[in-house]
């Protein structure tokens, strides 16, 4: 029987999570384009909104209020999200070169990466000063500074800000507005090369800001060119040295000078302006490479050059979306002409704002601040309060298809929906070029052989430990998904005290063209091989088919001494239970499907799932664990119950000591759970005193199904503290003693 399948036909890749791309993602979520797979590559899962950053430093906004959650936005747009830094673009072969993952192919590319700090040539500045960009690092240093001041508010603090433009002025006012309430022994110094502030703006604005800064006690050093930054005699102090001979001692120095384009753009061959920014035409399309678009600070419109300001990046969002869509559909592009000037509302850090446009400037007032606050919050709400579009939750290959734009493709099952041999050969060839594929001495016939099956030699005196797992993707990145899957599958081997030896892979790749299928399989198997190599496991074969959703699994084989296996039946009286990872992946990803989680919570959960249990298993063997299991689909209580029954002894769990992943309690409190949770909850009947703890916020997490969860092991009381300390040294930061063995059934304390 034939099926109507909507395949992926083209890859649209977005580099950077700037304002323009945030709007593009929102609009693709509202108007999905059939057959187009969108991938966002960004260094962070959230992106700052420039209009609210000064207000955040001034204390008016939280971090979440002034950042766009790109995970939630990518989910809404049904886009893949790759968290990585871009190092280069191969425009001849249409591939994006990333720092920590395989190259990413594209048919159409859009770049919105903002600007980077200009190369700091001033001696000592790179070492001792804090650049204003990237914003994440700036805010990290700001949080540290704020924490130190709150800890010791009487201590004298001197802050130096180099840069007399808009960024330096706003930073000085915002810092002063926030810190003055905690520390009266505060000096802020602002250095500017020009004799007036914001020299590119109208003189009235510069003079007004100068008066405000002086009234607020901020010390101005105008007409001063900073030529050196040096460490002072006191290790906590630095010296700003000017060409005039003036020196100023500071505890912190912030560098807010002119930004530039990243250096890696130079090697791409794309046409840029004299400062290195991508030159684009009236369609926001590269002058030299029509398959590339650019917007925001990284782009310069050849016919309409404008200042590098957030307002232009925001205005470019809609025309960029329209022209990306038109380009993908083969339609004529539409011209975009930006406005020549714009209204600027500048916060003064104390609940007031200045308004300026052209030659008109209004003095600071609270009314103007409320207006600015309203505009900024309204803009951010567009990305926070996303509508339900009815196209389901994120899944690679899952789209809400528009009948008018549907491209009919018939895929039969006569071939078993197999991926073609040419694609497999191409993918394996690319993987072997990019990384070494481990092949152990026990492999007689493996991946490189044309034979129909692998042949593995089992050493004399060893037993083979086998397991299999397979599931659909829970993250929208096949490279990361494969690594998580490998960890999950190998955990059964580790929990048995065995060493994994080899694995067979099974993959389902979303329907598409030859190129899109190859790209997905390449990303997937690259992640799998990376993680298998780390575990010294040989990939010896597998099977690939096409289907509706990305799925992956492994049949894993391990070796062990029969008399040294770790079994669930080995728990003994008075031992303690140690858990290596926090609980909550099931609830968090159920929450992500409903767009109820913070991106940072998912980041943390992925970090946990990417942590292999191999080192933990070796640690438990070193500390003579007597029983072990991995916490996966049945949840903590479900898997612990298997140990209790097999060992014929009870356990006591300290509910307050059980590690929980960030955000899991909050999502649980909303009544959001994984679909397997109700079945897992049936194990609660074995908890002898559940009535005392059912209302505890951690209680539901006991039944939460985990993906690539931690190991749970029984260790002697005498060895326990040393074991936990060693686990933490190995990177299992959340490892804890969560209970002890004894009694009957399961009791909570």
Residue pairs with C-beta under 8 A, 6 or more apart in sequence:
1 413
2 410
2 411
2 412
3 410
3 411
3 412
3 413
4 408
4 409
4 410
5 409
5 410
5 411
5 511
5 548
6 34
6 35
6 399
6 401
6 406
6 407
6 409
6 511
7 35
7 407
7 409
7 411
7 510
7 511
7 512
7 513
7 516
8 35
8 36
8 37
8 397
8 510
8 511
8 512
8 513
8 516
9 35
9 36
9 407
9 512
9 513
9 516
10 35
10 36
10 37
10 107
10 108
10 328
10 516
11 36
11 37
11 39
11 105
11 106
11 107
11 108
11 515
11 516
11 519
12 36
12 37
12 38
12 39
12 106
12 107
12 108
12 109
12 110
12 324
12 328
13 38
13 39
13 40
13 41
13 96
13 104
13 105
13 106
13 108
13 109
13 110
14 21
14 24
14 25
14 38
14 39
14 40
14 41
14 79
14 109
14 110
14 112
15 41
15 42
15 86
15 89
15 96
15 109
15 110
15 111
15 112
15 113
16 41
16 42
16 111
16 112
16 113
16 114
16 296
16 298
17 40
17 42
17 44
17 46
17 47
17 68
17 70
17 112
18 47
18 112
18 113
18 114
18 295
18 296
18 297
18 298
18 313
19 47
19 49
19 50
19 112
19 296
19 310
19 313
19 314
19 317
20 112
20 295
20 296
20 313
20 314
20 316
20 317
20 320
21 40
21 110
21 112
21 295
21 296
21 317
21 320
22 47
22 68
22 70
22 73
22 317
22 383
23 314
23 317
23 318
23 320
23 321
24 110
24 317
24 320
24 321
24 324
25 38
25 40
25 70
25 73
25 74
25 76
25 77
25 79
26 73
26 76
26 77
26 382
26 383
26 386
27 317
27 318
27 321
28 38
28 77
28 78
28 79
28 321
29 73
29 76
29 77
29 78
29 386
29 389
30 387
30 389
31 325
32 77
32 78
32 389
32 391
32 399
32 400
32 401
32 402
33 325
33 328
33 329
33 405
34 399
34 401
34 402
34 405
34 406
34 407
35 405
35 407
36 328
37 80
37 396
37 512
37 516
38 77
38 78
38 79
38 80
39 79
39 80
39 81
39 82
39 104
39 106
40 70
40 74
40 79
40 80
40 81
40 82
41 82
41 84
41 86
41 96
41 98
41 104
42 70
42 81
42 82
42 83
42 84
43 83
43 84
43 85
43 134
44 70
44 83
44 136
45 69
45 70
45 71
45 81
45 83
45 599
45 600
45 602
45 603
46 67
46 68
46 69
46 70
46 71
46 599
46 600
47 67
47 68
47 70
48 66
48 67
48 68
48 135
48 136
48 139
49 66
49 67
49 68
49 310
49 376
49 379
49 380
50 310
51 310
51 372
51 375
51 376
51 379
52 61
52 65
52 66
52 376
52 380
53 66
53 135
54 170
54 171
54 173
54 174
54 347
54 349
55 61
55 66
55 174
55 347
55 373
55 376
56 62
56 63
56 65
56 66
56 139
57 139
57 142
57 171
57 174
57 175
57 178
57 349
58 173
58 174
58 175
58 177
58 178
58 347
58 349
58 350
59 177
59 178
60 351
60 373
63 139
64 598
65 377
65 380
66 380
68 380
68 383
69 383
69 384
69 598
69 599
70 81
70 599
71 81
71 592
71 597
71 599
71 602
71 603
72 383
72 384
72 386
72 592
72 595
72 597
72 599
73 383
73 386
74 80
74 81
74 394
74 476
75 393
75 394
75 476
75 592
75 595
76 386
76 389
76 595
78 391
78 394
78 398
78 399
79 476
80 396
80 476
80 477
80 478
81 476
81 477
82 98
82 101
82 104
82 477
82 479
83 477
83 603
84 98
84 99
84 100
84 101
85 98
85 99
85 100
86 96
86 97
86 98
86 99
86 113
86 264
87 97
87 98
87 99
87 264
88 96
88 97
88 264
88 267
88 268
89 95
89 96
89 97
89 109
89 268
89 270
89 292
90 96
90 97
90 103
90 268
91 268
91 269
91 270
91 289
91 291
91 292
94 105
94 106
94 107
94 109
94 291
95 103
95 104
95 105
95 106
96 103
96 104
96 105
96 106
96 109
97 103
98 104
101 479
101 523
101 526
102 430
102 434
102 479
102 522
102 523
102 526
103 434
104 519
104 523
105 515
105 519
106 291
107 291
107 328
108 291
108 293
108 324
108 327
108 328
109 291
109 292
109 293
110 292
110 293
110 294
110 295
110 320
110 324
111 278
111 292
111 293
111 294
111 295
111 298
111 299
112 294
112 295
112 296
112 298
112 299
112 313
112 320
113 262
113 296
113 298
114 133
114 259
114 296
114 297
114 298
115 133
115 259
115 260
115 261
115 277
115 297
115 298
115 308
116 133
116 134
116 259
116 260
116 261
116 262
117 131
117 132
117 133
117 255
117 257
117 259
117 260
118 257
118 258
118 259
118 260
119 260
120 126
120 129
120 131
120 255
120 257
122 226
122 227
122 228
122 229
123 227
123 228
123 229
124 228
124 229
124 230
124 231
124 238
125 162
125 226
125 229
125 253
125 255
127 229
128 229
128 230
128 231
128 238
128 253
129 162
129 229
129 238
129 253
129 254
129 255
130 137
130 138
130 141
130 252
130 253
130 254
130 255
131 137
131 138
131 254
131 255
132 138
132 163
132 167
132 171
132 254
132 255
132 256
133 259
138 254
141 252
145 159
145 252
146 178
146 179
149 155
149 157
149 179
149 182
149 183
150 182
153 182
153 183
154 183
154 185
155 183
155 185
156 185
156 186
156 187
157 179
157 183
157 185
157 186
157 187
157 251
157 252
158 186
158 187
158 188
158 189
158 237
158 248
158 249
158 250
158 251
158 252
159 175
159 186
159 187
159 188
159 189
159 250
159 251
159 252
159 253
159 254
160 188
160 189
160 191
160 238
160 240
160 248
160 250
160 252
160 253
160 254
161 168
161 171
161 172
161 175
161 188
161 189
161 190
161 191
161 253
161 254
161 256
162 168
162 191
162 226
162 240
162 253
162 254
162 255
162 256
162 257
163 191
163 192
163 255
163 256
163 257
164 190
164 191
164 192
164 193
164 194
164 196
164 197
164 198
164 199
164 222
165 192
165 197
165 198
165 199
165 200
165 256
165 257
165 258
166 198
166 201
166 346
167 256
168 190
168 192
168 254
168 256
169 190
169 197
169 198
169 209
169 213
169 346
170 346
170 347
170 349
171 254
171 256
172 188
172 190
172 213
172 218
173 212
173 213
173 216
173 218
173 347
173 348
173 349
173 350
174 347
174 349
175 188
175 349
176 186
176 188
176 216
176 217
176 218
176 349
177 348
177 349
177 350
177 351
178 349
179 186
180 186
187 219
188 217
188 218
188 219
189 218
189 219
189 221
189 240
189 248
189 250
190 213
190 218
190 219
190 220
190 221
191 221
191 224
191 226
191 240
191 242
191 248
192 220
192 221
192 222
192 223
192 224
193 223
193 224
193 225
194 222
194 223
195 222
195 223
196 203
196 206
196 207
196 210
196 222
197 206
197 209
197 210
197 213
197 220
197 222
198 205
198 206
198 209
199 206
200 307
201 356
202 356
202 358
202 359
202 361
204 359
204 361
205 354
205 356
205 361
208 354
208 361
208 363
209 346
209 354
210 220
210 222
212 348
212 364
213 220
214 220
216 350
221 242
221 246
221 248
224 242
224 243
224 244
224 246
225 242
225 243
225 244
226 240
226 241
226 242
226 243
227 241
227 242
227 243
228 241
229 238
229 239
229 240
229 241
229 253
230 238
230 239
230 241
231 237
231 238
231 239
232 238
232 239
232 249
236 251
237 249
237 250
237 251
238 249
238 250
238 251
238 252
238 253
239 247
239 248
239 249
239 250
240 247
240 248
240 249
240 250
240 253
241 247
259 297
259 308
260 275
260 276
261 272
261 275
261 276
261 277
261 278
261 298
262 276
263 276
265 272
265 276
265 278
266 272
266 276
269 288
269 289
270 278
270 286
270 288
270 289
270 292
271 278
271 279
271 286
271 287
271 288
271 289
272 278
272 279
272 300
273 279
273 300
273 305
275 300
277 297
277 298
277 299
277 300
278 286
278 292
278 294
278 298
278 299
278 300
279 286
279 287
279 288
279 299
279 300
279 302
280 286
280 287
280 293
280 294
280 295
280 299
280 300
280 301
280 302
281 287
281 301
281 302
281 303
282 301
282 303
282 304
282 335
282 336
282 337
283 293
283 323
283 333
283 334
283 335
283 336
284 293
284 294
284 295
284 299
284 301
284 316
284 319
284 320
284 323
284 336
285 292
285 293
285 323
285 327
285 333
286 292
286 293
286 294
287 302
293 320
293 323
293 324
293 327
295 313
295 316
295 317
295 320
296 312
296 313
296 316
297 308
297 313
299 316
301 338
304 337
304 338
306 312
306 338
309 342
309 344
311 342
311 344
312 338
312 342
314 379
315 338
315 339
316 336
316 338
319 334
319 336
322 334
323 333
323 334
323 336
326 332
326 333
326 334
327 333
341 357
341 358
342 357
343 355
343 356
343 357
344 355
344 356
344 357
345 353
345 354
345 355
345 368
345 371
345 372
345 375
346 353
346 354
346 355
346 356
347 353
347 369
347 372
348 354
348 364
348 369
351 366
351 369
352 364
352 365
352 366
352 368
352 369
353 364
353 365
353 368
353 369
353 371
353 372
354 361
354 362
354 363
354 364
354 368
355 361
355 362
355 368
356 362
362 368
386 595
389 400
390 400
391 398
391 399
391 400
392 398
392 400
393 593
393 594
394 476
394 592
394 593
395 472
395 473
395 549
395 550
396 473
396 476
396 478
396 510
396 520
396 549
396 550
397 510
397 511
397 512
397 547
397 548
397 549
397 550
398 548
398 549
409 511
411 417
411 511
411 546
416 545
417 545
417 546
417 547
418 543
418 544
418 545
418 546
419 509
419 517
419 521
419 544
419 545
419 546
420 514
422 514
423 514
423 517
423 518
423 521
424 521
424 544
426 518
427 518
427 521
427 522
427 525
428 447
428 525
430 522
431 437
431 522
431 525
431 526
431 529
434 526
435 526
435 529
435 530
435 533
436 533
437 447
437 529
437 533
437 538
437 539
438 529
438 532
438 533
438 536
438 537
438 538
438 539
439 446
439 447
439 448
439 538
440 501
440 502
440 536
440 538
442 456
442 457
442 458
442 459
442 501
442 502
442 538
443 454
443 455
443 456
443 457
443 502
443 538
443 540
444 455
444 456
444 457
445 451
445 453
445 454
445 455
446 454
446 502
446 538
446 540
446 541
447 454
447 538
447 539
447 540
447 541
453 541
454 502
454 504
454 540
454 541
456 501
456 502
456 540
456 557
458 464
458 559
459 559
461 561
462 559
462 560
462 561
463 559
463 560
463 561
463 562
463 565
464 557
464 558
464 559
465 492
465 493
465 496
465 498
465 557
465 558
465 559
465 560
465 565
466 555
466 556
466 557
466 558
467 489
467 492
467 493
467 555
467 556
467 558
468 489
468 553
468 554
468 555
468 556
469 485
469 488
469 489
469 492
469 553
469 554
470 506
470 551
470 552
470 553
470 554
471 485
471 551
471 552
471 553
471 707
472 508
472 549
472 550
472 551
473 481
473 549
473 550
473 551
473 552
474 481
474 484
474 589
474 707
475 481
475 484
475 606
477 523
478 520
478 523
478 524
478 527
478 550
478 552
479 523
479 524
479 526
479 527
480 527
480 606
480 610
481 524
481 527
481 550
481 552
482 523
482 524
482 525
482 526
482 527
482 528
482 531
482 552
483 527
483 528
483 530
483 531
483 610
484 606
484 609
484 610
484 707
484 708
485 528
485 552
485 553
485 554
485 708
486 503
486 527
486 528
486 531
486 532
486 535
486 554
487 531
487 609
487 610
487 611
487 612
487 613
487 708
488 609
488 632
488 707
488 708
489 503
489 553
489 554
489 556
490 500
490 503
490 535
490 537
490 554
490 556
490 612
490 613
490 614
491 613
491 630
491 632
491 708
491 709
491 711
492 556
492 630
493 499
493 500
493 556
493 558
494 500
494 613
494 614
494 616
494 617
494 630
494 711
495 566
495 613
495 617
495 628
495 629
495 630
495 711
496 558
496 560
496 565
496 566
496 567
496 628
497 560
497 564
497 565
497 566
497 617
497 620
497 621
497 628
498 558
498 559
498 560
498 565
499 558
499 559
499 560
500 535
500 536
500 537
500 556
500 557
500 558
501 537
501 538
501 557
501 558
501 559
502 537
502 538
502 539
502 540
502 556
502 557
503 532
503 537
503 538
503 539
503 540
503 554
503 555
503 556
503 557
504 539
504 540
504 541
504 542
504 543
504 554
504 555
505 525
505 528
505 539
505 541
505 542
505 543
505 552
505 553
505 554
506 542
506 543
506 544
506 552
506 553
506 554
506 555
507 521
507 524
507 525
507 542
507 543
507 544
507 545
507 551
507 552
507 553
508 544
508 545
508 546
508 547
508 549
508 550
508 551
508 552
509 517
509 520
509 521
509 524
509 544
509 545
509 546
509 547
509 550
510 516
510 517
510 520
510 546
510 547
510 548
510 549
510 550
511 517
511 546
511 547
511 548
512 520
512 546
517 546
520 550
521 544
524 550
524 552
528 539
528 552
528 554
529 539
531 612
532 538
532 539
534 612
534 614
535 612
535 614
537 556
566 620
566 621
566 625
566 626
566 627
566 628
566 713
567 627
567 646
568 627
568 628
568 629
568 642
568 643
568 646
568 647
569 627
569 643
569 646
569 647
569 648
570 626
570 627
570 647
570 714
571 626
571 627
571 643
571 644
571 647
571 649
571 651
571 714
571 741
572 626
572 647
572 649
572 714
572 741
573 649
573 741
573 742
574 716
574 717
574 740
574 741
574 742
575 626
575 714
575 715
575 716
575 717
575 740
575 741
576 714
576 715
576 716
576 717
576 720
576 737
576 739
576 740
576 741
577 640
577 651
577 653
577 712
577 713
577 714
577 737
577 738
577 739
577 740
577 741
578 620
578 712
578 713
578 715
578 720
578 723
578 724
578 727
578 735
578 736
578 737
578 738
579 631
579 636
579 658
579 659
579 710
579 711
579 712
579 735
579 736
579 738
580 613
580 616
580 710
580 711
580 712
580 727
580 732
580 734
580 735
581 608
581 611
581 631
581 659
581 706
581 709
581 710
581 711
581 732
581 734
581 735
582 608
582 659
582 660
582 661
582 664
582 710
582 734
583 631
583 635
583 636
583 658
583 659
583 660
583 661
583 664
583 701
583 702
583 704
583 706
583 709
584 605
584 660
584 661
584 663
584 664
584 665
584 667
584 701
584 704
585 605
585 608
585 609
585 661
585 704
585 705
585 706
585 707
585 708
585 709
586 635
586 673
586 674
586 676
586 677
586 704
586 705
586 706
586 707
587 664
587 667
587 668
587 672
587 673
587 674
587 677
587 700
587 701
587 704
588 597
588 601
588 602
588 605
588 661
588 663
588 664
588 667
589 602
589 605
589 674
589 707
590 667
590 672
590 673
590 674
590 675
591 597
591 601
591 663
591 667
591 670
591 672
592 602
594 672
596 667
596 670
596 672
597 663
597 667
598 663
600 662
600 663
601 661
601 662
601 663
601 664
604 661
604 662
604 663
605 661
608 661
608 708
608 734
609 707
609 708
610 708
611 708
611 731
611 732
613 630
613 710
613 711
615 730
615 731
615 732
616 710
616 711
616 727
616 730
616 732
616 735
617 628
617 711
619 723
619 726
619 727
619 730
620 628
620 711
620 713
620 715
620 723
622 726
623 715
623 719
623 722
623 723
623 726
624 715
624 716
624 719
625 713
625 714
625 715
625 723
626 714
626 715
626 716
627 643
627 647
627 713
627 714
628 711
628 712
628 713
628 714
629 639
629 640
629 642
629 643
629 711
629 712
630 639
630 709
630 710
630 711
630 712
631 639
631 706
631 709
631 710
631 711
631 712
632 639
632 705
632 706
632 707
632 708
632 709
633 676
633 705
633 706
634 642
634 680
634 683
634 705
635 677
635 680
635 683
635 702
635 703
635 704
635 705
635 706
636 658
636 701
636 702
636 703
636 704
636 706
636 712
637 680
637 683
637 684
637 686
637 687
637 702
637 703
637 746
638 680
638 683
638 703
639 712
640 651
640 653
640 712
640 746
641 683
641 686
641 746
643 651
643 712
643 714
644 650
644 651
644 686
644 745
644 746
647 741
649 741
649 742
649 743
649 744
650 741
650 742
650 743
650 744
650 745
650 746
650 747
651 739
651 740
651 741
651 742
651 743
651 746
651 747
652 739
652 740
652 742
652 743
652 746
652 747
652 748
652 749
653 702
653 738
653 739
653 746
653 747
653 748
653 749
654 737
654 738
654 739
654 749
655 693
655 696
655 698
655 699
655 702
655 748
655 749
656 698
657 736
657 737
657 738
657 739
658 698
658 701
658 702
658 736
658 738
659 734
659 735
659 736
659 738
660 698
660 701
664 701
664 704
665 697
665 698
665 701
668 697
668 700
668 701
668 704
669 697
673 700
673 704
674 704
674 705
676 705
677 700
677 703
677 704
677 705
680 703
680 704
680 705
681 703
683 703
684 690
684 702
684 703
686 745
686 746
687 693
687 745
687 746
687 747
687 748
688 744
688 745
688 746
688 747
689 747
689 748
690 699
690 748
692 748
693 699
693 748
710 732
710 734
710 735
714 741
715 723
717 740
720 737
721 737
724 735
724 736
724 737
727 735
728 735
739 749
